[in-house]
């Protein structure tokens, strides 16, 4: 339920930016799941050092996701 509207926006310099629908989900993920999510990303890519949660409208995320393709994007979108 908490991950339904969460998507990876991008990865830059060891940080994964996650799109979240609102402040409530942003805070909940950070407080309850941050370490678990970060650990999962680090298992897939050891260069990941941090997560950032960005409040983003669903339409923005879908348009960005349709522009990106490839195995890394597919893996990250599996968390959605």
NORFEN-V703757 format. One record per residue. N is the residue number from 1. OMEGA is omega in whole degrees, 0 to 359 (999 if undefined). Layout:
BEGIN
n: (N	N)
omega: (OMEGA	OMEGA)
END
This chain:
BEGIN
n: (1	2	3	4	5	6	7	8	9	10	11	12	13	14	15	16	17	18	19	20	21	22	23	24	25	26	27	28	29	30	31	32	33	34	35	36	37	38	39	40	41	42	43	44	45	46	47	48	49	50	51	52	53	54	55	56	57	58	59	60	61	62	63	64	65	66	67	68	69	70	71	72	73	74	75	76	77	78	79	80)
omega: (183	184	186	184	179	180	174	176	182	174	180	173	177	178	174	179	181	176	178	187	183	182	181	179	178	181	181	179	181	183	189	190	186	183	179	179	181	178	179	178	180	176	180	183	185	179	179	181	185	175	173	179	183	177	186	176	183	182	178	181	181	180	177	181	180	178	184	175	176	184	181	179	179	181	182	180	177	179	183	999)
END
